[in-house]
Amino acid sequence: MGSIAHNLRTSPTKRRPFLQTDKLDAVADRGYFNSPEILACAQAGITVTLPKPMTSGAKSDGRFGKQDFVYLPTGR
């Protein structure tokens, strides 16, 4: 069974025969980020698009994370 991250390749691979195409694109959320699964998809000809996981411990500690800040040049 495992987590959903270990199932990234399963769904597109099972549906390939029904779609009658060699080129597949898979779009997923952060929960599916798993490097070995992404590599397996690439090797199977499946292009994967998903956001990088949030690895900062700041959010879980109740602090601001890097994504909460934006650089706004003042023009000086």
C-alpha positions in Angstrom: 0.0 0.0 0.0 2.3 2.8 1.2 1.7 6.5 0.8 0.3 8.2 -2.3 3.8 9.3 -3.3 4.5 5.6 -4.1 1.5 5.6 -6.6 2.5 8.4 -8.9 3.4 6.0 -11.8 0.5 3.6 -11.3 -2.4 5.6 -12.5 -1.0 6.9 -15.8 0.6 3.5 -16.6 -2.7 1.7 -16.1 -4.6 4.1 -18.3 -2.0 4.2 -21.2 -3.7 1.4 -23.2 -7.1 3.0 -23.1 -5.7 6.4 -24.1 -4.0 5.0 -27.2 -0.9 7.2 -26.9 2.7 6.8 -26.2 3.1 10.3 -24.6 1.6 10.9 -21.2 1.7 13.9 -18.9 1.0 13.5 -15.2 0.1 16.5 -13.0 0.0 16.0 -9.2 0.2 17.9 -6.0 3.1 18.0 -3.4 1.8 14.8 -1.8 3.0 12.8 -4.8 6.6 14.0 -4.7 8.9 11.0 -4.6 12.2 11.0 -6.4 12.3 7.3 -7.3 8.7 7.4 -8.6 9.5 10.5 -10.7 12.5 8.7 -12.2 10.4 5.7 -12.9 7.8 7.9 -14.7 10.5 9.5 -16.8 11.9 6.0 -17.7 8.3 4.9 -18.7 7.9 8.0 -20.9 5.6 9.9 -18.5 6.3 13.6 -18.1 5.6 14.6 -14.5 4.7 18.1 -13.4 4.4 18.8 -9.6 5.5 21.4 -7.1 8.6 21.0 -5.0 7.7 19.8 -1.5 7.9 22.3 1.3 10.8 21.1 3.4 11.2 24.1 5.8 10.5 23.3 9.4 9.6 27.0 10.0 6.0 26.5 9.0 5.5 23.5 11.3 7.2 25.5 14.1 4.6 28.3 13.6 7.1 30.7 12.0 7.2 32.4 8.6 8.7 30.3 5.8 10.7 31.5 2.8 7.6 31.4 0.6 6.0 34.1 2.8 8.5 36.8 1.7 8.6 38.7 -1.6 11.5 40.9 -2.7 10.1 44.3 -3.8 12.9 46.6 -5.1 12.4 50.2 -4.0 14.1 51.7 -7.1 16.7 53.5 -5.1 
